[in-house]
């Protein structure tokens, strides 16, 4: 069960990140498909399943934010990722700013991955 949930979580994370990249790049070109209903709903569906898989993983491994600092760091990284992703997609008119916020969001993803692998809130210090 653990491996199924873990691999589902990693797959959903990859889909979510790829879809964010595509959406931000499309928004720099004012792509009309971004206004379609499926394009507005799909990210929320994907991210909901991603969050549910994270919660199930926490229960399976019996580790929780606050009690386990590495999970607290991932939650903080997630909040930063959401903020930067939102700014990249919705908050900017300038293509350069959109891409800068996208890079910051991707940096947060890199941080969260390294925290998950090392189980340390400061993976660079290992």
N, C-alpha and C positions, 0 to 999 in steps of 0.2 A: 504493500500500500504506500509506504513512504516513497519508494522510487517513482511510482506512478505520479504522485502528487508533486514531487520535486521536479520531475521532467516536464510535467504540465506547467508548473510555475515558470520554469526557465523558458519554455516555448512561448508561453503567453507574454513574458517579458520581452522576448525578442520580437514578437509580432507587434506589441505595443510601441516599442522603440522604432522599428522600421516604419510603422504607420505614422508616427509623429514626424519622422524625417521626411517622408513623402508629403505629408500634409503641409509642413512648413515650406518645403521647396515649391510645392504647388501654389501656396499662398503668395510666394514672391512673384509668381507669374499670373496671379489673379485667375487661377483655374476655376472654371464654372462648376465643375463636378463637386467642388467643396460645398456648394450650396444645396446639393441633393440631400434628401433625408437620410439615406443610408450612411453618407459620409459624416453626418452629424451624430448619428446614433452609434455607429460601430465602435468608435474609441471608448465610449462609456461602457458598452457591453464587454469589450475586451478587458478593460481595466477593472471592471467589477469581478470578472472571473479571476483575474490576476490577484486582486485583493483577497478574494475568497480562498484561493489556493495558498496564499501566504498565511492566512489565519489557520487553515487546516494544518499546514506545516508546523506552525507554532504549537498547536495542540499535540500533534504527533510526537514532536521532539521535546515537548514539555519545557520550552524556553520562551520567555516573554520579555517584551520591552520593560524597562526600568530594572527588572531583576537581572537581565542579561544585557550588559552594556553594548555588545555588538549589535543586538536587535534594536536598541534605542538609537544607535548611530544609523542603522538602515532606515528607521522611521524618519529621522531628521533629514537624511539624504533624499527620501521619498518626497517630503514636503518641499525641499529645495528643487527637486526635479519637476514637480508639478508647477511650482511658481515660475521657474525658468521656461518650461515648456509652454505654459500659458502665455507668457510674455512673448515668446518666439512666434507663437501662432496667432495670437489675438492683439497683443499690446503694442505692436510697432507697425509703422508704415514703411520705414526704411528697410531695404533688403539687408544691408550690412548689420543693422541692429537685430533683425530676425535671426540671421545666421550666427551672430555672436551669442544670443540667448540660446539658440539650439546647441551650440558648442558647450555652453555652460550646463545645459540639461544633460548632454551626453557625458560630460565630466562627472556629473552626479551619478549617472548610471555606472560609470567605471568605478567610482568610489564604492557604490553599493555592492557591486560584484566582488570587488576585492575584500570588502568587509565580510561578505558571505563566505568566501573561500577561506579566509584566514581566521574567521570568528574573532576578529579584533577591531575595535573602533578606530585604531590607528594602524592600518595594515602596512604602512610604509616604515614603521619602526621595528618590524620583525627581522 
